[in-house]
């Protein structure tokens, strides 16, 4: 895993370099709640604005999933087994 993708994932999650899996999981759930596309369904009656926000939510959700997988893999490889 390259350090660029790791630093990008940490920046998306707004986390420091020293982080635990529990912290990553909690931040992941919070970010998904914030950016989930279905959340924008009742915010506007303007279909164009809704689709704009829905697409933004989809993009952010994909970005969050990708960052989560990078962080999860990094933590799994750097922490000793229990």
Backbone as XML, in Angstrom:
<?xml version="1.0"?>
<chain id="A" units="angstrom">
  <residue number="1" name="UNK">
    <atom name="N" x="0.861" y="-1.177" z="0.000"/>
    <atom name="CA" x="0.000" y="0.000" z="0.000"/>
    <atom name="C" x="0.902" y="1.233" z="0.000"/>
  </residue>
  <residue number="2" name="UNK">
    <atom name="N" x="0.580" y="2.179" z="-0.845"/>
    <atom name="CA" x="1.409" y="3.376" z="-0.901"/>
    <atom name="C" x="0.953" y="4.412" z="0.130"/>
  </residue>
  <residue number="3" name="UNK">
    <atom name="N" x="1.894" y="5.243" z="0.526"/>
    <atom name="CA" x="1.604" y="6.227" z="1.579"/>
    <atom name="C" x="0.669" y="7.324" z="1.099"/>
  </residue>
  <residue number="4" name="UNK">
    <atom name="N" x="0.623" y="7.568" z="-0.214"/>
    <atom name="CA" x="-0.277" y="8.599" z="-0.738"/>
    <atom name="C" x="-1.731" y="8.217" z="-0.514"/>
  </residue>
  <residue number="5" name="UNK">
    <atom name="N" x="-2.088" y="6.966" z="-0.817"/>
    <atom name="CA" x="-3.476" y="6.540" z="-0.616"/>
    <atom name="C" x="-3.816" y="6.483" z="0.872"/>
  </residue>
  <residue number="6" name="UNK">
    <atom name="N" x="-2.844" y="6.109" z="1.692"/>
    <atom name="CA" x="-3.071" y="6.087" z="3.135"/>
    <atom name="C" x="-3.300" y="7.503" z="3.668"/>
  </residue>
  <residue number="7" name="UNK">
    <atom name="N" x="-2.460" y="8.446" z="3.266"/>
    <atom name="CA" x="-2.620" y="9.828" z="3.724"/>
    <atom name="C" x="-3.932" y="10.423" z="3.228"/>
  </residue>
  <residue number="8" name="UNK">
    <atom name="N" x="-4.321" y="10.089" z="2.007"/>
    <atom name="CA" x="-5.593" y="10.569" z="1.452"/>
    <atom name="C" x="-6.770" y="10.006" z="2.251"/>
  </residue>
  <residue number="9" name="UNK">
    <atom name="N" x="-6.700" y="8.712" z="2.593"/>
    <atom name="CA" x="-7.763" y="8.079" z="3.378"/>
    <atom name="C" x="-7.862" y="8.716" z="4.764"/>
  </residue>
  <residue number="10" name="UNK">
    <atom name="N" x="-6.722" y="8.964" z="5.385"/>
    <atom name="CA" x="-6.724" y="9.615" z="6.697"/>
    <atom name="C" x="-7.304" y="11.030" z="6.597"/>
  </residue>
  <residue number="11" name="UNK">
    <atom name="N" x="-7.016" y="11.719" z="5.505"/>
    <atom name="CA" x="-7.550" y="13.070" z="5.315"/>
    <atom name="C" x="-9.064" y="13.035" z="5.113"/>
  </residue>
  <residue number="12" name="UNK">
    <atom name="N" x="-9.562" y="12.078" z="4.349"/>
    <atom name="CA" x="-11.008" y="11.954" z="4.135"/>
    <atom name="C" x="-11.707" y="11.704" z="5.461"/>
  </residue>
  <residue number="13" name="UNK">
    <atom name="N" x="-11.117" y="10.846" z="6.285"/>
    <atom name="CA" x="-11.712" y="10.519" z="7.587"/>
    <atom name="C" x="-11.355" y="11.542" z="8.655"/>
  </residue>
  <residue number="14" name="UNK">
    <atom name="N" x="-10.486" y="12.495" z="8.312"/>
    <atom name="CA" x="-10.021" y="13.525" z="9.241"/>
    <atom name="C" x="-9.484" y="12.902" z="10.528"/>
  </residue>
  <residue number="15" name="UNK">
    <atom name="N" x="-8.545" y="11.969" z="10.344"/>
    <atom name="CA" x="-7.956" y="11.248" z="11.468"/>
    <atom name="C" x="-6.443" y="11.441" z="11.485"/>
  </residue>
  <residue number="16" name="UNK">
    <atom name="N" x="-5.828" y="11.338" z="12.678"/>
    <atom name="CA" x="-4.355" y="11.431" z="12.769"/>
    <atom name="C" x="-3.714" y="10.116" z="12.310"/>
  </residue>
  <residue number="17" name="UNK">
    <atom name="N" x="-2.391" y="10.094" z="12.269"/>
    <atom name="CA" x="-1.664" y="8.896" z="11.837"/>
    <atom name="C" x="-1.814" y="7.726" z="12.810"/>
  </residue>
  <residue number="18" name="UNK">
    <atom name="N" x="-1.994" y="8.018" z="14.067"/>
    <atom name="CA" x="-2.187" y="6.965" z="15.057"/>
    <atom name="C" x="-3.676" y="6.832" z="15.318"/>
  </residue>
  <residue number="19" name="UNK">
    <atom name="N" x="-4.235" y="5.718" z="14.901"/>
    <atom name="CA" x="-5.677" y="5.529" z="14.981"/>
    <atom name="C" x="-5.983" y="4.054" z="15.228"/>
  </residue>
  <residue number="20" name="UNK">
    <atom name="N" x="-7.106" y="3.790" z="15.868"/>
    <atom name="CA" x="-7.510" y="2.413" z="16.122"/>
    <atom name="C" x="-8.638" y="2.025" z="15.167"/>
  </residue>
  <residue number="21" name="UNK">
    <atom name="N" x="-8.858" y="0.734" z="15.060"/>
    <atom name="CA" x="-9.927" y="0.234" z="14.191"/>
    <atom name="C" x="-11.293" y="0.706" z="14.677"/>
  </residue>
  <residue number="22" name="UNK">
    <atom name="N" x="-11.483" y="0.772" z="15.984"/>
    <atom name="CA" x="-12.758" y="1.255" z="16.537"/>
    <atom name="C" x="-13.023" y="2.704" z="16.120"/>
  </residue>
  <residue number="23" name="UNK">
    <atom name="N" x="-11.993" y="3.516" z="16.145"/>
    <atom name="CA" x="-12.125" y="4.923" z="15.736"/>
    <atom name="C" x="-12.468" y="5.020" z="14.255"/>
  </residue>
  <residue number="24" name="UNK">
    <atom name="N" x="-11.800" y="4.215" z="13.451"/>
    <atom name="CA" x="-12.064" y="4.204" z="12.009"/>
    <atom name="C" x="-13.507" y="3.774" z="11.746"/>
  </residue>
  <residue number="25" name="UNK">
    <atom name="N" x="-13.947" y="2.716" z="12.423"/>
    <atom name="CA" x="-15.319" y="2.236" z="12.232"/>
    <atom name="C" x="-16.350" y="3.283" z="12.633"/>
  </residue>
  <residue number="26" name="UNK">
    <atom name="N" x="-16.126" y="3.954" z="13.743"/>
    <atom name="CA" x="-17.064" y="4.985" z="14.195"/>
    <atom name="C" x="-17.113" y="6.153" z="13.208"/>
  </residue>
  <residue number="27" name="UNK">
    <atom name="N" x="-15.960" y="6.569" z="12.746"/>
    <atom name="CA" x="-15.903" y="7.681" z="11.782"/>
    <atom name="C" x="-16.541" y="7.278" z="10.450"/>
  </residue>
  <residue number="28" name="UNK">
    <atom name="N" x="-16.345" y="6.036" z="10.054"/>
    <atom name="CA" x="-16.942" y="5.497" z="8.826"/>
    <atom name="C" x="-18.470" y="5.576" z="8.892"/>
  </residue>
  <residue number="29" name="UNK">
    <atom name="N" x="-19.035" y="5.112" z="9.993"/>
    <atom name="CA" x="-20.503" y="5.167" z="10.163"/>
    <atom name="C" x="-21.009" y="6.607" z="10.151"/>
  </residue>
  <residue number="30" name="UNK">
    <atom name="N" x="-20.277" y="7.498" z="10.804"/>
    <atom name="CA" x="-20.697" y="8.899" z="10.855"/>
    <atom name="C" x="-20.659" y="9.537" z="9.461"/>
  </residue>
  <residue number="31" name="UNK">
    <atom name="N" x="-19.593" y="9.286" z="8.717"/>
    <atom name="CA" x="-19.480" y="9.849" z="7.367"/>
    <atom name="C" x="-20.549" y="9.280" z="6.432"/>
  </residue>
  <residue number="32" name="UNK">
    <atom name="N" x="-20.827" y="7.979" z="6.551"/>
    <atom name="CA" x="-21.872" y="7.397" z="5.711"/>
    <atom name="C" x="-23.234" y="7.986" z="6.035"/>
  </residue>
  <residue number="33" name="UNK">
    <atom name="N" x="-23.488" y="8.215" z="7.297"/>
    <atom name="CA" x="-24.761" y="8.831" z="7.686"/>
    <atom name="C" x="-24.869" y="10.234" z="7.105"/>
  </residue>
  <residue number="34" name="UNK">
    <atom name="N" x="-23.787" y="10.970" z="7.138"/>
    <atom name="CA" x="-23.779" y="12.339" z="6.629"/>
    <atom name="C" x="-23.959" y="12.397" z="5.122"/>
  </residue>
  <residue number="35" name="UNK">
    <atom name="N" x="-23.298" y="11.516" z="4.387"/>
    <atom name="CA" x="-23.250" y="11.622" z="2.930"/>
    <atom name="C" x="-24.115" y="10.625" z="2.179"/>
  </residue>
  <residue number="36" name="UNK">
    <atom name="N" x="-24.871" y="9.786" z="2.856"/>
    <atom name="CA" x="-25.679" y="8.790" z="2.145"/>
    <atom name="C" x="-26.648" y="9.485" z="1.189"/>
  </residue>
  <residue number="37" name="UNK">
    <atom name="N" x="-26.689" y="9.051" z="-0.081"/>
    <atom name="CA" x="-27.512" y="9.736" z="-1.085"/>
    <atom name="C" x="-29.002" y="9.821" z="-0.736"/>
  </residue>
  <residue number="38" name="UNK">
    <atom name="N" x="-29.554" y="8.820" z="-0.096"/>
    <atom name="CA" x="-30.983" y="8.841" z="0.232"/>
    <atom name="C" x="-31.349" y="9.944" z="1.218"/>
  </residue>
  <residue number="39" name="UNK">
    <atom name="N" x="-30.373" y="10.461" z="1.903"/>
    <atom name="CA" x="-30.603" y="11.529" z="2.868"/>
    <atom name="C" x="-31.113" y="12.805" z="2.196"/>
  </residue>
  <residue number="40" name="UNK">
    <atom name="N" x="-30.839" y="12.965" z="0.919"/>
    <atom name="CA" x="-31.212" y="14.180" z="0.208"/>
    <atom name="C" x="-32.615" y="14.127" z="-0.388"/>
  </residue>
  <residue number="41" name="UNK">
    <atom name="N" x="-33.334" y="13.033" z="-0.186"/>
    <atom name="CA" x="-34.654" y="12.854" z="-0.799"/>
    <atom name="C" x="-35.649" y="13.921" z="-0.378"/>
  </residue>
  <residue number="42" name="UNK">
    <atom name="N" x="-35.628" y="14.331" z="0.864"/>
    <atom name="CA" x="-36.646" y="15.272" z="1.346"/>
    <atom name="C" x="-36.126" y="16.703" z="1.518"/>
  </residue>
  <residue number="43" name="UNK">
    <atom name="N" x="-34.943" y="16.994" z="1.038"/>
    <atom name="CA" x="-34.372" y="18.317" z="1.249"/>
    <atom name="C" x="-34.882" y="19.373" z="0.270"/>
  </residue>
  <residue number="44" name="UNK">
    <atom name="N" x="-35.356" y="18.933" z="-0.897"/>
    <atom name="CA" x="-35.781" y="19.907" z="-1.893"/>
    <atom name="C" x="-36.855" y="19.308" z="-2.789"/>
  </residue>
  <residue number="45" name="UNK">
    <atom name="N" x="-37.688" y="20.167" z="-3.334"/>
    <atom name="CA" x="-38.683" y="19.730" z="-4.312"/>
    <atom name="C" x="-38.182" y="19.933" z="-5.736"/>
  </residue>
  <residue number="46" name="UNK">
    <atom name="N" x="-37.014" y="20.524" z="-5.894"/>
    <atom name="CA" x="-36.429" y="20.777" z="-7.197"/>
    <atom name="C" x="-35.698" y="19.512" z="-7.656"/>
  </residue>
  <residue number="47" name="UNK">
    <atom name="N" x="-36.220" y="18.835" z="-8.702"/>
    <atom name="CA" x="-35.602" y="17.578" z="-9.147"/>
    <atom name="C" x="-34.144" y="17.726" z="-9.577"/>
  </residue>
  <residue number="48" name="UNK">
    <atom name="N" x="-33.808" y="18.831" z="-10.217"/>
    <atom name="CA" x="-32.424" y="19.018" z="-10.659"/>
    <atom name="C" x="-31.488" y="19.151" z="-9.453"/>
  </residue>
  <residue number="49" name="UNK">
    <atom name="N" x="-31.895" y="19.937" z="-8.473"/>
    <atom name="CA" x="-31.086" y="20.127" z="-7.265"/>
    <atom name="C" x="-30.959" y="18.808" z="-6.500"/>
  </residue>
  <residue number="50" name="UNK">
    <atom name="N" x="-32.066" y="18.060" z="-6.435"/>
    <atom name="CA" x="-32.048" y="16.766" z="-5.761"/>
    <atom name="C" x="-31.035" y="15.829" z="-6.426"/>
  </residue>
  <residue number="51" name="UNK">
    <atom name="N" x="-31.090" y="15.731" z="-7.765"/>
    <atom name="CA" x="-30.175" y="14.841" z="-8.473"/>
    <atom name="C" x="-28.726" y="15.289" z="-8.325"/>
  </residue>
  <residue number="52" name="UNK">
    <atom name="N" x="-28.524" y="16.592" z="-8.295"/>
    <atom name="CA" x="-27.187" y="17.136" z="-8.083"/>
    <atom name="C" x="-26.634" y="16.678" z="-6.731"/>
  </residue>
  <residue number="53" name="UNK">
    <atom name="N" x="-27.437" y="16.838" z="-5.700"/>
    <atom name="CA" x="-27.020" y="16.445" z="-4.352"/>
    <atom name="C" x="-26.911" y="14.917" z="-4.228"/>
  </residue>
  <residue number="54" name="UNK">
    <atom name="N" x="-27.820" y="14.204" z="-4.893"/>
    <atom name="CA" x="-27.783" y="12.747" z="-4.863"/>
    <atom name="C" x="-26.478" y="12.239" z="-5.477"/>
  </residue>
  <residue number="55" name="UNK">
    <atom name="N" x="-26.101" y="12.796" z="-6.623"/>
    <atom name="CA" x="-24.852" y="12.408" z="-7.280"/>
    <atom name="C" x="-23.638" y="12.740" z="-6.410"/>
  </residue>
  <residue number="56" name="UNK">
    <atom name="N" x="-23.680" y="13.903" z="-5.767"/>
    <atom name="CA" x="-22.584" y="14.280" z="-4.875"/>
    <atom name="C" x="-22.494" y="13.289" z="-3.713"/>
  </residue>
  <residue number="57" name="UNK">
    <atom name="N" x="-23.646" y="12.924" z="-3.166"/>
    <atom name="CA" x="-23.690" y="11.928" z="-2.095"/>
    <atom name="C" x="-23.158" y="10.583" z="-2.547"/>
  </residue>
  <residue number="58" name="UNK">
    <atom name="N" x="-23.509" y="10.166" z="-3.757"/>
    <atom name="CA" x="-22.993" y="8.909" z="-4.304"/>
    <atom name="C" x="-21.475" y="8.950" z="-4.432"/>
  </residue>
  <residue number="59" name="UNK">
    <atom name="N" x="-20.969" y="10.043" z="-4.967"/>
    <atom name="CA" x="-19.520" y="10.176" z="-5.138"/>
    <atom name="C" x="-18.793" y="10.156" z="-3.803"/>
  </residue>
  <residue number="60" name="UNK">
    <atom name="N" x="-19.322" y="10.898" z="-2.835"/>
    <atom name="CA" x="-18.692" y="10.938" z="-1.505"/>
    <atom name="C" x="-18.767" y="9.566" z="-0.836"/>
  </residue>
  <residue number="61" name="UNK">
    <atom name="N" x="-19.888" y="8.862" z="-0.997"/>
    <atom name="CA" x="-20.040" y="7.535" z="-0.408"/>
    <atom name="C" x="-19.016" y="6.572" z="-0.994"/>
  </residue>
  <residue number="62" name="UNK">
    <atom name="N" x="-18.808" y="6.617" z="-2.301"/>
    <atom name="CA" x="-17.796" y="5.771" z="-2.942"/>
    <atom name="C" x="-16.402" y="6.104" z="-2.417"/>
  </residue>
  <residue number="63" name="UNK">
    <atom name="N" x="-16.138" y="7.387" z="-2.263"/>
    <atom name="CA" x="-14.851" y="7.840" z="-1.745"/>
    <atom name="C" x="-14.647" y="7.345" z="-0.303"/>
  </residue>
  <residue number="64" name="UNK">
    <atom name="N" x="-15.687" y="7.403" z="0.505"/>
    <atom name="CA" x="-15.628" y="6.946" z="1.902"/>
    <atom name="C" x="-15.385" y="5.445" z="1.954"/>
  </residue>
  <residue number="65" name="UNK">
    <atom name="N" x="-16.101" y="4.672" z="1.131"/>
    <atom name="CA" x="-15.904" y="3.217" z="1.095"/>
    <atom name="C" x="-14.465" y="2.880" z="0.710"/>
  </residue>
  <residue number="66" name="UNK">
    <atom name="N" x="-13.954" y="3.550" z="-0.292"/>
    <atom name="CA" x="-12.589" y="3.305" z="-0.745"/>
    <atom name="C" x="-11.580" y="3.628" z="0.358"/>
  </residue>
  <residue number="67" name="UNK">
    <atom name="N" x="-11.750" y="4.769" z="1.003"/>
    <atom name="CA" x="-10.850" y="5.166" z="2.096"/>
    <atom name="C" x="-10.936" y="4.184" z="3.259"/>
  </residue>
  <residue number="68" name="UNK">
    <atom name="N" x="-12.140" y="3.714" z="3.551"/>
    <atom name="CA" x="-12.322" y="2.753" z="4.644"/>
    <atom name="C" x="-11.543" y="1.470" z="4.354"/>
  </residue>
  <residue number="69" name="UNK">
    <atom name="N" x="-11.616" y="0.980" z="3.128"/>
    <atom name="CA" x="-10.910" y="-0.246" z="2.782"/>
    <atom name="C" x="-9.396" y="-0.064" z="2.889"/>
  </residue>
  <residue number="70" name="UNK">
    <atom name="N" x="-8.902" y="1.088" z="2.498"/>
    <atom name="CA" x="-7.464" y="1.376" z="2.625"/>
    <atom name="C" x="-7.061" y="1.385" z="4.104"/>
  </residue>
  <residue number="71" name="UNK">
    <atom name="N" x="-7.826" y="2.087" z="4.926"/>
    <atom name="CA" x="-7.501" y="2.170" z="6.355"/>
    <atom name="C" x="-7.641" y="0.820" z="7.046"/>
  </residue>
  <residue number="72" name="UNK">
    <atom name="N" x="-8.684" y="0.089" z="6.712"/>
    <atom name="CA" x="-8.910" y="-1.221" z="7.330"/>
    <atom name="C" x="-7.757" y="-2.171" z="6.987"/>
  </residue>
  <residue number="73" name="UNK">
    <atom name="N" x="-7.360" y="-2.192" z="5.739"/>
    <atom name="CA" x="-6.245" y="-3.046" z="5.313"/>
    <atom name="C" x="-4.946" y="-2.629" z="6.000"/>
  </residue>
  <residue number="74" name="UNK">
    <atom name="N" x="-4.701" y="-1.329" z="6.083"/>
    <atom name="CA" x="-3.492" y="-0.828" z="6.740"/>
    <atom name="C" x="-3.468" y="-1.220" z="8.220"/>
  </residue>
  <residue number="75" name="UNK">
    <atom name="N" x="-4.584" y="-1.051" z="8.905"/>
    <atom name="CA" x="-4.642" y="-1.406" z="10.330"/>
    <atom name="C" x="-4.505" y="-2.910" z="10.521"/>
  </residue>
  <residue number="76" name="UNK">
    <atom name="N" x="-5.102" y="-3.672" z="9.641"/>
    <atom name="CA" x="-5.020" y="-5.126" z="9.753"/>
    <atom name="C" x="-3.582" y="-5.609" z="9.583"/>
  </residue>
  <residue number="77" name="UNK">
    <atom name="N" x="-2.822" y="-4.930" z="8.722"/>
    <atom name="CA" x="-1.440" y="-5.332" z="8.470"/>
    <atom name="C" x="-0.437" y="-4.780" z="9.474"/>
  </residue>
  <residue number="78" name="UNK">
    <atom name="N" x="-0.807" y="-3.703" z="10.179"/>
    <atom name="CA" x="0.162" y="-3.094" z="11.096"/>
    <atom name="C" x="-0.061" y="-3.467" z="12.554"/>
  </residue>
  <residue number="79" name="UNK">
    <atom name="N" x="-1.243" y="-3.915" z="12.898"/>
    <atom name="CA" x="-1.509" y="-4.256" z="14.301"/>
    <atom name="C" x="-1.260" y="-5.742" z="14.519"/>
  </residue>
  <residue number="80" name="UNK">
    <atom name="N" x="-0.625" y="-6.065" z="15.654"/>
    <atom name="CA" x="-0.372" y="-7.476" z="15.945"/>
    <atom name="C" x="-1.673" y="-8.221" z="16.226"/>
  </residue>
  <residue number="81" name="UNK">
    <atom name="N" x="-1.716" y="-9.523" z="15.931"/>
    <atom name="CA" x="-2.938" y="-10.300" z="16.208"/>
    <atom name="C" x="-3.220" y="-10.356" z="17.695"/>
  </residue>
  <residue number="82" name="UNK">
    <atom name="N" x="-4.493" y="-10.425" z="18.024"/>
    <atom name="CA" x="-4.891" y="-10.442" z="19.441"/>
    <atom name="C" x="-4.691" y="-11.782" z="20.067"/>
  </residue>
</chain>
